[in-house]
């Protein structure tokens, strides 16, 4: 049985943002990403490890100034996982988070992934839950994360048709 009842539009509802450029950057850009991560999340850890297959780091810039980032990687041969991302406070409420998400989804689809997934903590970051639901993601799992001492929601969205058989082990 397939997990998704419908195929949402191929891209998200991204509004034009004057001066916005999103580019995939190398590990050489980690100092800028770390600085943004500290400002946005008040923590040093971006992700647990960069020793992953198919790591993707996107940086959003507005008129050349760093505005946000998104980091993801291959979870399995069918699913690309968006591990972390954020937008600096001075650039929020302009659609940059949606644009970053859309850019990462497009690149993941181009690389042949079938699904796109991310986790969020609705009590810590309620905006990501709202964004997920508004943009056609489906809630596929929920649990309690003992590290953050918060509930965690997993959202997924189909990127394209694929050969995999979806099985929902959590029964959600």
C-alpha positions in Angstrom: 0.0 0.0 0.0 1.4 3.4 -0.9 1.8 5.9 1.9 0.5 9.0 0.0 -3.1 9.3 -1.3 -2.2 12.0 -3.9 0.8 13.5 -5.6 1.1 17.2 -4.7 2.4 19.8 -7.2 6.0 19.2 -8.2 7.2 22.3 -6.5 6.2 24.3 -3.5 4.3 27.6 -3.5 7.4 29.9 -3.6 6.8 33.6 -4.0 9.4 35.7 -5.8 11.9 37.2 -3.4 13.9 40.2 -4.7 17.6 39.6 -4.5 17.4 36.0 -3.3 19.9 33.4 -4.5 20.1 29.9 -3.3 23.2 27.9 -4.1 24.6 24.5 -3.1 27.8 25.2 -1.3 30.8 22.9 -0.3 32.1 22.0 3.1 34.3 25.1 2.7 31.2 27.2 3.6 30.7 25.5 7.0 32.0 28.5 9.0 29.2 30.7 7.6 26.7 27.9 8.1 27.9 27.4 11.7 27.6 31.1 12.4 24.0 31.2 11.1 23.2 28.0 13.1 24.5 29.6 16.3 22.4 32.7 15.7 19.2 30.8 14.7 19.3 27.8 17.1 21.7 29.0 19.8 23.7 25.7 19.5 26.9 24.6 18.0 25.7 21.3 16.5 24.4 21.6 12.9 23.9 17.8 12.4 25.3 14.8 14.2 27.8 14.1 11.4 28.7 15.2 7.9 30.0 11.7 7.3 26.9 10.8 5.3 26.2 9.9 1.7 25.1 12.6 -0.7 25.3 15.6 1.8 23.7 18.7 0.4 24.3 22.2 1.9 22.3 25.1 0.6 22.9 28.7 1.4 20.3 31.4 0.9 21.7 34.9 0.2 19.7 38.1 -0.2 21.6 40.7 -2.2 24.8 38.8 -1.4 24.2 38.6 2.4 23.8 35.3 4.1 20.2 34.8 5.1 19.7 31.1 5.8 20.7 27.6 5.2 19.5 24.0 4.8 21.5 20.8 5.2 20.3 17.3 4.1 21.6 13.9 3.1 20.6 10.5 1.7 18.6 8.6 4.3 18.2 5.6 2.0 18.1 4.9 -1.7 14.6 6.3 -2.0 14.5 9.1 0.6 16.4 12.4 1.0 16.3 13.7 4.5 16.4 17.4 5.3 18.3 17.4 8.6 18.4 21.1 9.5 17.7 24.5 8.2 16.8 28.0 9.3 16.6 31.6 8.4 18.2 34.5 10.2 15.8 36.7 12.2 16.3 39.7 10.0 15.2 37.8 6.9 12.2 35.9 8.3 8.6 36.2 7.1 9.7 36.6 3.4 9.3 33.1 2.2 13.0 32.2 2.3 12.4 29.0 4.3 9.9 27.8 1.7 12.4 28.7 -1.1 15.2 26.7 0.6 12.9 23.7 1.1 11.8 23.9 -2.6 15.3 24.2 -3.8 16.4 21.2 -1.8 13.4 19.1 -2.9 14.2 20.0 -6.5 17.8 19.0 -6.2 16.8 15.7 -4.4 14.3 14.9 -7.2 17.0 15.6 -9.8 19.3 13.1 -8.0 16.6 10.4 -8.3 15.1 10.4 -4.9 11.4 9.3 -4.6 10.6 10.9 -1.2 11.7 13.9 0.8 11.5 13.9 4.6 12.2 16.0 7.6 11.5 16.0 11.4 10.4 18.9 13.4 9.7 19.7 17.0 6.3 21.5 17.0 6.6 23.0 20.5 10.1 24.4 19.6 9.5 25.4 15.9 5.7 25.5 15.2 6.3 27.3 11.9 7.8 24.2 10.4 4.7 22.1 11.2 2.5 24.8 9.6 4.8 25.0 6.6 4.7 21.2 6.1 0.9 21.0 6.2 0.5 24.1 4.0 2.9 22.7 1.4 1.4 19.2 1.0 3.6 17.1 3.3 2.0 14.3 5.3 2.6 13.5 8.9 3.9 9.9 8.9 5.3 9.4 12.4 5.4 11.0 15.8 7.5 10.1 18.9 9.2 11.6 21.9 12.9 12.7 21.5 14.7 12.2 24.8 17.6 14.4 23.8 15.4 17.5 23.3 12.7 16.3 25.7 10.1 17.2 23.1 7.7 15.6 20.8 9.0 15.1 17.2 6.9 14.9 14.1 8.1 13.3 10.8 6.8 14.8 7.6 7.2 13.3 4.1 6.3 14.2 0.6 6.5 12.2 -2.6 8.8 13.7 -5.2 8.1 11.4 -8.0 6.9 7.9 -8.9 9.3 5.2 -7.9 9.8 1.4 -7.6 9.7 1.2 -3.8 6.9 -0.4 -1.9 5.9 1.9 0.9 5.5 0.2 4.2 4.6 2.2 7.3 6.3 0.4 10.2 5.0 2.9 12.7 1.4 2.3 11.7 0.7 6.1 11.5 
